[in-house]
Amino acid sequence: MPTSTPSSPSSGAHAWLPAGLAEHYARLYGTRTRDLIGDATGIEGLGRHMGGLLYAREADCLFGVEWARTAEDILERRTKHGLHLSDDQKRSVRFWLQRERPTVDA
């Protein structure tokens, strides 16, 4: 018996979303993916690309919804982005946090 799968976030209005990123969002955020993507109409709408599959929009979402407070929360605890980023990219995430969210621990 065939199984049905929910429509991919990379279909329809979000066809611009790369397949790997759409799969990542669907796996981690499920039905909240559309909230994460928000009004973005292209990849540039996800904000700064921090390496791998991590964009500023996801980091912002992790702060707003998932209670992330540090770079480690984003890179290691809430996601596994840290496994796929270089040390320079991880440092870049920390610097971004210090600049964009100076009240949290980077």
BELQUIRA-V753802 format. One line per field, one symbol per residue. ss: DSSP state (H for helix, E for strand, L for the rest). phi: phi as a letter, one per 20 degrees, with the letter a starting at -180 (. if undefined). burial: # if it has 24 or more other ideal C-beta (glycine too) atoms within 12 Angstrom, else .. A space follows every 10 residues. Layout:
ss: ???
phi: ???
burial: ???
This chain:
ss: LLLLLLLLLL LHHHLLLLHH HHHHHHHHHH HHHHHHHLLL LLHHHHLLEE ELLEEHHHHH HHHHLLLLLL HHHHHHHLLL HHHHLLHHHH HHHHHHHHHH LLLLLL
phi: .fdecffffe dmfdfffggf fffgfffedl ffgfffflef dagffengee pldecggfff ffffdemfcc ffgfeceecd ggfddfgfff fffffgfffe cfedee
burial: .......##. ...#..#... ##.###.##. ..##.##..# .....#..## ########## ###....#.# #.###..##. ##..#...## .###.##... #....#
